[in-house]
Amino acid sequence: MPPTYNRNQTALVLESDSLILPRRCLFKAKMRIPKRPAVTFCLSLLFSLSPSEFRSPHFLLTRFSHSSPLRRRAIHTVGVNQLHASYRMDGPGVDKNMTQVQSMAVSDGGQDPIIWSSPGGGQKINIGKQIFCNRSLNMRNIVAVGFDMDYTLAQYKPETFESLAYEGTIKKLVKDLGYPPELSAWTFDWKYMVRGLVLDKKRGNILKMDRHKYVKVAYHGFRELSKEDKVAAYGSTLIRDAFDEPDYALIDTLFSLAEAYLFAQLVDFKDNNPGRLPEGADYSHMYRDVRAAVDMCHRDGTLKQMVAKDPKRYINEDTAIFPMLKMLRESDRATFLVTNSLWDYTNIVMNLLCGSPNLDGSLNLNFEWLQYFNVVITGSAKPGFFHDEKRANLFEVDPDSGMLLNTDNGTPMPQVGDTFRLPLKSSNESCKVFQGGNVGHLHKLLGIESSSQVLYVGDHIYGDILRSKKVLGWRTMLVVPELEKEVELLWELRETRKQLRMMRTHRDLIEDKIHHLKWSLKIEVLDGNEKQKQLSELENLESQREEVRFSHQQAQRECHQKQFHKVWGQLMKTGYQNSRFAHQVERFACLYTSQVTNLGLYSPNKYYRPSEDFMPHEFDILGL
């Protein structure tokens, strides 16, 4: 059974401070970190713990109760208007041994979802739903928690949504960009591509690299490149390539998987059908056309209109989202939503997640979900939104009509003459909806004193996490849906990985013996029999080395590709090195996890602490 953490097996912490506090206005000029008594009583059970339990990041668990319900807003219905064109969207296992572990993120038998503050919460957390920490983060210092929507709060179904994006892109290529009509018969394998890959636009190659930017796996279209081809293309240059734009494209979001697969198909098509593509369409040109077709699908609203007609077909429903948001609000924190999608689409998606269907199964569009946020900003144009110096108007959105009212940092601007204006919202509204603006507007709306008081949760390394971390200094949490299956597989394969390490050590020992024998033959004066004996032993050792090397490589490849991904292997690894994607996660995400609702499985006041860093020289010394 994978590791789970039980508060009854660890130290019990009782806190005198309670979170049942009077609701404060969250739109004061300045928002301050609430002060709490620091009286803590700890009943230590250290001596009954195993070393592995003691090292657990969940060694200390805090617990508090909530009782004050959120204010309910009046429900307003609104019709589905035609979706506006908008900026591109924000983004995109069950272990057999886990039958005894209660799922903490979905409702069971019609009951409410379990979160940390519920009676069944705080007990056990499935390894696939844990939050992993790269940099210390004390949630007591966080006064506002923000969320992306697409592929963060709303998880799209790749088998339907990515296929829809793929088909829309094909239509644009054929109809608008002059590509052969036989492309319309192509199909999409939504399981083939993974995040963290790099597209070589000039050569038509798709690469997977380690954290040092060494190419470990490479395909030309769907043909795997040999080691010699990889070295010739990427390992024999005088100056190492940075593998960045404009010659390379980074597949850093789940939204990019369909275009990467289509690019590989076009590479194969071009190689096998010379002259069939538009004139001058080299690999780089083909990639530009694919990107242009994808952008057209987003700009004309093709994708969002299809999703809006039947959102349940394309988006996973998760009933744990709003209990999580409710818990954060009741812990005296502000919550906000910043999405590139416009208001009409945002309202449809959030209503699906809120779970208010009509009797016929259709969505009952209302604004009930707004009660869980203090500020909602749509059409944010991230990542540009994160630059305070960016001049961008902030408009208030009227939820009923979708019309916009220009504002001055969130305050309605007076109109000239008898110009039509929207009715102002009453002062007791708990949430305001805006479009556009920049991070400076958001900080003023929430009364944020310091950027380090904000935790932002998103799925896009560059669009959500890198900019908010490096430019602003926000604390960040990255949502990696693929992680849940990966960590569960790692747990199942822990013995296999031990065997791989032993095989590698055995290979090193044989190589050391070979080097010693070769050195002896070179510098020592030996008689004929002794020399022949050592040459025979050397030949035997070299044969053993080849056998062990081949067995080790095959076992390692099987572990990575048969158990994880048939083509690209483990998401976070390339051989023994962290992958480029894992390196980015480590650099820019304070926390990372598989689902946004995993945040609801932990105390809102939790102190997330990273595991200890180790240098290579420490592993043998500490017996790691």
N, C-alpha and C positions, 0 to 999 in steps of 0.2 A: 504494500500500500504506500502511495506517495506520502511525503511528510505533510502533516497538518499540524496546526498549532492550537492547543487547548488551554484556555486560561486557567483551568483547574490544575494543570501540571506545571505551571510557572508561578512566578511571584505574583501575589495578589496586591494590587494597589488600590487603596480607598482614598478618594479625594473629597475634601470638604466643600469644594466649590461646586455649585450647581449651575446648570445651564438653563434653568427655568427662570429666566430674567424678564423684566418688563421689556416689551418691544420698543426699540429706539428708532427714531427716524434715521433712515439710512441715507438721507439726502442732506445731511448737515454740511456746512461749509467744509469741515474737516472731519475725517473719519479716523478715530483713534483706536489703537489696540485695546480691547477691554482688559482692565486689571482684575486679577483674581487672587484670592488668598493662596498662599503657597504651602499650606499645611498638608502634608502627605504622610500617611501611615503605611508602612511596607511590612508585610509578613513574609519573610524570606523562606523559600524552600530550596535554597541553592544546593544544599548537600544531597538532595534527592534527585537532582537533575544530572542527566548524562552530559558529556562535553558538547555533543551536537545540539542538545536542547539549549544549553547555556549560550552557544554562539548564535542562536536564532535571533533574527531581527525583531521577532515578536516576543522577546523574553519578558518584557513588561507590558501588560495590557491595562489600559485605563477604561473606566466604565462610568457612564452617567445616564440619567434618565431624562426623558422629554415628556412633557404632558400638554404643552400649550399648542393647540392646533393653529394652522395658518388661517388667516382671514380668507373667506371665500369671496371671489368676485362675482358680480352679476354676469350671467352667460348671455352673450350676444351672438346671434347666428349671422352668417355672411355667406353670400353666394360665391361660387367659384368663378372668378373673372378670368378673362384670357390672361395667360401668364406673360409677363413682360420678358423681353430679352434682358439678360443680366450678365454680370461677370461670371467667369467659370466657377464651378462649385469648389468647395473647400478641399478638397482632398486629392478611393475608396479611400471536437474529439472527446470523445469520452473515453476515459481509461477504464478498462475492464476491472482493474483492481480498485476502482474508486466507488464501488457500489455502496460502501458504508459511509462515504463522505457526503454530507448533505449539500446540495447545490445551493449556493448563497446568492444567486443572481436572477433566479426566475421563480415565479410563483408555483406552488405545488398544490394540486387538488383544489384550485379556486381560492386558496388562501393568499393573504397579502405577501408580497416578496419580503424575504428576510434581509434586513440591513443591520448595521452594528447596534443601533439603538433599540431594535425590537427585542422582544423576550428571547427569541432564538438566535439573536446575533451575538457576535463576539466569541463564538465557540470554536469553530473550525473553519479554516479557509483552504479550499482545494488549491493545490500547487499551481494549477493553471490560471487561477484567479487572483493570485497574490500580486502585490505591488512591489516592484524592485527599485532599489534606491541607488543612484550614482553619487548624489551629493546630499549632505544632511539638510533636512527640511523640517522645521518645527511648525506644525500647523497652528500653534497658538499665535504665531506672528503673522498669519495670513488673515487679512480682513476682507478680501474679495476673491472669489473663485469664478473664473470665466471658462466658457466652453465654445468650441467650434461646433458646427452642426453636422455637415456632411462627412460621413465616415468617422464621426466621433460620437455624438449623441445618436445620430441615425446611421446604422450599419447597413450598407447596401448588400443585396444578395448578388454575388459575382456571376452566378449562372444565369441570371436574368438581366441584371442591370448592365454588367460589362458586355454581355451579348448585344444588348440594345445599343450601347455606344459603338460597338464594333460595326453593327449593321448600318447605323446611321453614317458612320465614317465612310464605309464602302460606297454608299449611295452618293455621297458628295464627290468622292473621287471619280466615279463613273459619269455622273450627270454634269458636274460643274468643272472638273479638271481634266477630262478627256482620257481617262484610263479605260482599258478594254472592258467590254461588258461581261466577259467571263468571270471577272472578279466577284460579280453578284452571286455566283454559285459557291464561293468560298465559305468555310465554316470556322468557328472560333473555339479553340480549346482553352477555356477559362482557367484551367489548372496548370498550364504550361509555364507562364511567366511568373516571376516573383519580384518583390521589391529589392532594391539595392543593386540592380544591374546597371550597366553603363552601355549605351549605344554608341558605337563608333560610326559616325555618319559617313565618313569618307570611304571606309573599307567595307561597310555593310556587315560589321561584326557586332556581336552582343557579348559582353564581358562580365565576369564576376571576379572581383579583386579582394585582396586582403587589406588590412588596415594600413599597410605600408604602400598601397597602390601597386602591388605586383599582381599581374594577371594570372589567375589560377585556372579558370575555366573560360573557354572562348568558343563561340560558334559563329560560323559564317552562314547567315540564314539559319537553317536547321542542321547544318553539317558541322560536327565538332572538329576544331582545329587540333592538329598534332602539336606535341611539345615543340618541335622544330619550327612549325609555322608561328606559334605564339612568340618564341624567342626572336624570330626574324622580324616580326611586326612590332613587338613591344619591348624587347629586351636587348637590342643591339644599337640603340641610339646613344650619341655622346651626351646629350642632355635629356634627363628623364621627363617624360610627358606628364603634365598635370591632370590629364583626363577630365578637363572642364570644358565648358562652352568656349567657343562656338563649334568646335569640331566634335564634341561629344555631347550626348544628352543623358541626363540622370533619371533613372526610373525610381523616383523616390516617393511616389504615392500610388495607391491602388487604382486611382483614375487612369494611370499611365499604362496599365498592363495590356489593355486592348490594343493601343497604338503600337506598343513594342511587338506584340504578336503579329500585327498586320505588317509592320516593317520587315520582320523576318520572312513573311510570306512573299513580300514584294522582291526582296533580295533573291530568293530562290527563283521567282518567276522571271526576273530580269536575266539571271544567269542561264536559265534553260530556254528562254524565248527572246533572243536578241532581236531588237527592232520592233517589238510589240508594244513597248511603253512609249509615252509621248517623247518627242524629240528632245534630246539633251537631258533626259532623266537619268542622271547618275545616282549613286546611292544617297548622296547629300540632298539632291533635288527631290528624290522620292520621300525622304524624311520630312522635308519642308512641306511637301504636298499633304502628307498624312497629318502633320500638325495643323495645317490650314483647314483641312476637312474637319478635324476634331473641333477646332475653334468655331467653325461655322455651325456645327451641331449645338454648341453651347450658346452662341450668340442669338441664333434664331429661335431658341427655346424648344427645339425638337425633343431633346432628351427629357426636359422637365415637364413638358406637356404630356408625354407618354406616362411618366411616373405619376403625375397628378391625377390621371384618369384611373389608375389602379395602383395606389401606393403600396398596398399589401403584397403585391406581386414582386415588388422591387426592394422593399425595405423590411428588415427584421423588426418585429415588435418586441420591445423589452419593457416589461411592467415594473422593473426596478429603478428606472431612470428618475421618475418623479418622487418616489420615496427618498431617494438619495438627495435630490435637490431640496426636498422639504427638511431633511435632517440638517443640511448645511445652513439653510435659512434659520432654523430653530437654534443653531449654535451661534447665532448673532453675527453671521457673515453675510455680506452682499454676494449675489450671484449675477452673472451677466452672460449674454450670448452675443458673439461676434461672428457673423457668417457672410460669405460673399453672395449667397442667394438673396433674392429680393423678397419683399414681405409676403406676396401672395403664395409663393412656393414654400417659404418658411412656415407659414401658418398651416398649410396642408400637411407638411412633414411632422410638425410638432403635434398636430392633432392626432395623427396616427400613433405617435409615441405616447400621447396622453391617454389613448384608448377610450374614445367616446364614440363608438359606432351607433348607427341607427339600427332599427329592428331588421332591416334588409341587409345589414352588413356594410352599408355605405358609411362614409365618414360624416359625423355631425360636426361641422366646422363651427368652432366657437373660440373664445379667447381665454378659456379657463386656464390654459397652461401658462399664461403670462404671470399668474400669481406666484410662480416659482422663481421669477427673475426680478431684479431691480431695474436693469437696463437691457434692452435688446437692440442691437445695431445690425441692420441688414445692408446688403450692397456695399460691404466694407472695402472691397478691392484690396484684400490682403495679397501680398505682404506689404504693399505701400502704406497700408493703414498704420503700420507700426512706426512710421517716421513722423515725429511731431511737427517737423518743419514743413511737411507736405501741405500745401494749401488745398484744402478740400472742404466744400460746404457741408454743413450738417443740417439735414432736414428731419423734421418730426413727421412720422407717418400716422395718418388717421386709420386705425385698424379696419373700420367699417368700409370705407371707400377706397383705401389704398392711396389716397391723395397725399401730397407732401406740402409741408409748411416750412419755409426757411426759418432758421433759428440763429441766435447769437450764443454759441456755446451751450445750446440746449434750451435757451430761453426764447420763447416766440418773439419774432421781430414785428414791430408795428407795421401795418399795411398803409400804403399811400392812397388817399382818397377813398372811393367806394369799392376798391378792389376786393374780389371775393376772398374770404379767409375761412379756414376751418375753425370750428368751435374749439376753444381751449379746453384742455383736460382739467378736471377738478383737482384741487391740491391734494386730495387724499388717494389719488391713484397710486397703486403700489408699483407699477411698471410703466415705463415710457418706451415707445418704439421709435427708432430713428433709422435713417439711411445715410450712408456716406460718412463724412467726418474723418477724424484721425484719433490716434491714441490720446492726444492732449484733451480732446473733448471728453473722452471716456473717463479719464482721471478726474476731470472737473465734475462730471456728473456723479461720480461715486465718492468724491472727496478724498481721493487717495493721496496720502502724504509722501509715500515712498514706493518706488516700483517693486521693491523686494517684498511688499505686503500683498502682492498679487500672485495667485497661482493660475496659470492658463493651461487648459487641457485641449490637445489637438492631435491630429493624425499625420500632419505633413511636416517632415523634417525641416524643409526650407520655408514653406509658407506660414507655418504656425510656430515652430519651436525655435529654429535658429535665429530668426529676426527678433522675436520677442525676448529671447535670452540675451543675445549679443548687443542689440541696439538699446533695449529697455532695462535689462536686468530683472525682468519678471522671473519668477520661479515657474518651472515647466513640467508637465507630465505628458508623455507621448503614448498614444493608444496604438498598440501593435496587435491587431486581431490574430495574426498568424502565430503569435507567441504562445497561446494556450496549448495548441497541439504540440508545439515544439518542446516545451518544458515537460509535458507529460511523456513524450517519447524519450527525452533525455533521462527521465527517471527510470523508464522501462529498460533502457540500454546501458545503465550505469555499469553493469558487470562486463558488458561487451567493451565498453570504453577502457575499463581497467586492463582487459586482455590486450587491447591495442597498444596501451602504454608499455606493457610487458614485452610485446613483440618488438616495439621500437627500441627498448633497452637491450634486448637480445641482439638485435641488428647492430647496435653501437658496439657491443662487446666483441662481436665477430670482426668488425672493421678495425677495432683497436689491435686485435691479434694479428690481422693481416698487415697492418702498418708496422708492427714490431718485427714480424718475420722479414718483411721487405728491407727494413733498416739493417737487420742482422746480416742478410745476404749481401748488402751493399758495403758494409764497413768491416765485417769480420772475415778472417782468413779461415776457411773450412776445408777439410779434406773432401774427396769426392763422394764418399758414402754419406757424410753428414750433410753436405750440400744437397745431394739428391733427396735425402730424407726431408729436409726443410722445404724444398721445392714441391715435393709431393704433398706435404702438409698445407702449403700455401694454396696449391690447386684445390685441395679439399675444402679449405676455408672459403675460398672465393666462390666455389660452387654452393656452399651453405649460405653465403651472403646473398647470392642471387635468388635462392629459394625463399629465404626469409624476407628479402626485399619484395619479391613478387607477392608472397602470401600477405605481407603487411599492407601493401598498396591495394590489393584486391579486397581485403577485409575492410580497410578504411573506406574505400570507394563504395562497397556494399552498404556499410553502415550509413554513409552520408546520403547515397542516392536511392537505395532500396527502402530504407527506413524513413528518410525525410522527404526529399524531392527527387524524382527520377532523373532530372537533368542537372539541377543546380545545387542539390544537397541541402545542408543545414543553412537556415537563413542567417544565423549569427556567426557562422564559422566558414573558413575555407581551409581545409586540412586542420592544422594545429593553431592557426592564427584566427583572431577575430576578423570577420568580414568587414568590408568598407562600411556597410550599413550598420553593423554593430558598433564600429568606431564612432560613427556619427551619433548614434543613440547615446553612447557613453559621454561624448563631448557636450552635447547640447540639451539632453533631457535630464532634469533633476530626478524625476521618477519615470518609470515606464511600466506598462501593464497591458493586458490583453483586451480589456473592455472598460469603458468609462464608468460603468456601474460598480466596478471593483472598488472605487473610491468609497462607496457606501458600506463596504464590509469592514471598514476601519473607523476608529474613533476620529471625529472631526478635530480633536486636539492631539492626535498622534504625533510623536516625534519620530520621523523617518530617519534612520541612520544607515549609512552604507556599510558593507562588509569591509574588512581590513584589506588594504592593498598588499600584494606580495611581489617581491622581486624574484627572478629566477634562482638566485643563490639561496633564498630562504626555504624553498620547497623541500629539499632533502634534509636541511637542518631541522625544520619543524615537523617533518614527516607528513607533508601535505600530499 
